[in-house]
Amino acid sequence: MENRIVLTITNSISRLAGNTLGREIFINQVKDKIDYSKINIIVMPETIEDIAISFVQGFTQEIFNKIHKDEFSNYFKIQGNQKVVDKFMKAVYF
C-alpha cells in the first residue's frame, strides 16, 4: 500500500534550501499525513529544480526521531524532478 503526499509550493520557487524551510514544510504539509504502515510517497512539484542538504535535514529531522536513517527507503519514496530526487536521497544518507 502507498500513501501519496503531494507538496504544495509556490510556483515562483524553484529551489528549496534551509533547515527552517524544510521543517516548516514537513510540519505543515507532511507530519500529520505520514502512515508508517505504508510507503509514503512525497511528491515534489515539477517546478522544484534543486534542493539543498539543509532543506532535507530540516524536513527529515522528526522522521529520524521515529525511524533509523537506514530505514528511510522502507517508509518513504520521493517523486519529482530526477535531480531533486537524487539530491534528496543523497542528503538523507549523507
Backbone torsions as a table, in degrees:
resi	resn	phi	psi	omega
1	MET	NA	150.4	-179.6
2	GLU	-125.7	150.4	176.6
3	ASN	-123.6	107.9	-174.6
4	ARG	-91.5	125.1	179.3
5	ILE	-122.9	109.0	-177.3
6	VAL	-94.9	120.2	179.0
7	LEU	-77.9	141.9	176.1
8	THR	-110.7	116.0	-178.9
9	ILE	-134.6	136.4	-178.9
10	THR	-49.4	133.1	-178.2
11	ASN	-59.4	-22.2	-178.8
12	SER	-76.6	-10.1	179.6
13	ILE	-97.6	125.6	179.8
14	SER	-114.6	-12.1	-180.0
15	ARG	-132.4	136.8	178.2
16	LEU	-108.5	124.8	-179.2
17	ALA	-147.5	150.3	174.5
18	GLY	105.4	130.1	178.5
19	ASN	-58.2	-43.3	-178.2
20	THR	-62.4	-44.2	179.0
21	LEU	-65.0	-41.1	177.8
22	GLY	-59.6	-46.0	178.6
23	ARG	-63.9	-42.8	-178.5
24	GLU	-61.4	-47.6	180.0
25	ILE	-65.2	-40.6	177.9
26	PHE	-60.2	-50.9	-176.8
27	ILE	-64.3	-43.5	-174.9
28	ASN	-81.1	-26.2	-172.8
29	GLN	-122.4	-15.5	-171.0
30	VAL	-122.8	-44.4	-170.7
31	LYS	-46.2	-49.9	-175.4
32	ASP	-80.0	-4.9	-178.0
33	LYS	-105.1	-7.7	-177.7
34	ILE	-70.2	136.2	175.2
35	ASP	-127.0	106.5	-175.9
36	TYR	-73.9	0.6	174.8
37	SER	-94.6	0.6	-179.0
38	LYS	-133.6	171.5	169.6
39	ILE	-82.8	124.0	179.1
40	ASN	-94.9	116.2	179.7
41	ILE	-96.7	113.9	177.7
42	ILE	-92.3	115.5	-176.6
43	VAL	-100.5	113.8	176.2
44	MET	-86.0	136.5	176.1
45	PRO	-58.8	144.8	179.3
46	GLU	-62.3	-19.4	-179.8
47	THR	-71.9	-15.6	178.3
48	ILE	-81.6	117.1	-175.0
49	GLU	-102.6	-18.8	-177.0
50	ASP	-153.8	156.8	-177.2
51	ILE	-145.5	142.1	-178.5
52	ALA	-101.3	152.8	177.0
53	ILE	-55.9	-39.0	-178.2
54	SER	-60.7	-37.0	177.6
55	PHE	-64.5	-47.5	-178.7
56	VAL	-62.6	-39.9	178.9
57	GLN	-61.2	-43.8	177.5
58	GLY	-67.0	-41.1	-178.3
59	PHE	-64.1	-39.0	-174.0
60	THR	-95.1	-2.8	-175.3
61	GLN	-52.5	-51.9	-178.7
62	GLU	-71.4	-31.6	177.5
63	ILE	-60.1	-43.3	-177.3
64	PHE	-77.0	-2.5	168.3
65	ASN	-80.9	-18.8	-177.8
66	LYS	-104.3	-35.4	-178.9
67	ILE	-129.5	162.6	176.3
68	HIS	-80.7	148.3	180.0
69	LYS	-49.6	-41.6	-177.9
70	ASP	-67.0	-14.4	-179.2
71	GLU	-94.7	-1.6	-174.2
72	PHE	-50.2	-48.3	-177.0
73	SER	-67.6	-16.1	176.5
74	ASN	-75.5	-22.0	-174.8
75	TYR	-118.6	-20.3	-173.0
76	PHE	-134.9	146.5	172.6
77	LYS	-135.7	138.9	179.7
78	ILE	-106.5	134.3	175.6
79	GLN	-122.9	148.9	178.7
80	GLY	148.9	-158.6	175.8
81	ASN	-52.3	132.1	-174.1
82	GLN	-59.2	-36.6	178.1
83	LYS	-62.3	-42.3	179.8
84	VAL	-66.1	-44.7	179.3
85	VAL	-59.5	-47.8	-179.2
86	ASP	-61.7	-44.2	-179.4
87	LYS	-68.9	-36.5	178.2
88	PHE	-61.5	-49.9	-177.4
89	MET	-66.6	-37.4	176.9
90	LYS	-62.9	-40.9	179.8
91	ALA	-67.9	-33.6	178.6
92	VAL	-60.7	-43.1	-175.7
93	TYR	-96.8	13.1	-179.3
94	PHE	-65.0	NA	NA
